[in-house]
Amino acid sequence: MSWAGDALAALRKIITLEERVVTLADDIRELAHIVKDLDHRLVKLETKIEIYERLSEKSGPRRLPPHN
């Protein structure tokens, strides 16, 4: 193969790699957004669990109401 053919093949590889990098960068941005959303939801869930735990510690043992 001539030097021109080698150069053309190298340019094609570079273009292909660049397209892959752009695609991966977009995927990473989307995944980062998903992770941030999941983190936010997890914090809300942890907060609710902590509140329920504190509420259950404050109240005494639960008993059924007496039968009349």
Backbone hydrogen bonds, N-H to C=O, Kabsch-Sander energy under -0.5 kcal/mol:
donor,donor_aa,acceptor,acceptor_aa,energy
6,D,2,S,-2.3
7,A,3,W,-2.3
8,L,4,A,-2.4
9,A,5,G,-2.4
10,A,6,D,-2.4
11,L,7,A,-2.3
12,R,8,L,-2.2
13,K,9,A,-2.1
14,I,10,A,-2.2
15,I,11,L,-2.5
16,T,12,R,-2.5
17,L,13,K,-2.7
18,E,14,I,-2.6
19,E,15,I,-2.3
20,R,16,T,-2.1
21,V,17,L,-2.5
22,V,18,E,-2.4
23,T,19,E,-2.3
24,L,20,R,-2.7
25,A,21,V,-2.6
26,D,22,V,-2.2
27,D,23,T,-2.3
28,I,24,L,-2.6
29,R,25,A,-2.2
30,E,26,D,-2.2
31,L,27,D,-2.6
32,A,28,I,-2.6
33,H,29,R,-2.0
34,I,30,E,-2.2
35,V,31,L,-2.7
36,K,32,A,-2.4
37,D,33,H,-2.2
38,L,34,I,-2.6
39,D,35,V,-2.7
40,H,36,K,-2.3
41,R,37,D,-2.4
42,L,38,L,-2.5
43,V,39,D,-2.3
44,K,40,H,-1.9
45,L,41,R,-2.2
46,E,42,L,-2.9
47,T,43,V,-2.3
48,K,44,K,-2.1
49,I,45,L,-2.3
50,E,46,E,-2.5
51,I,47,T,-2.3
52,Y,48,K,-2.6
53,E,49,I,-2.5
54,R,50,E,-2.4
55,L,51,I,-2.5
56,S,52,Y,-2.2
57,E,53,E,-1.7
58,K,54,R,-1.6
59,S,55,L,-1.5
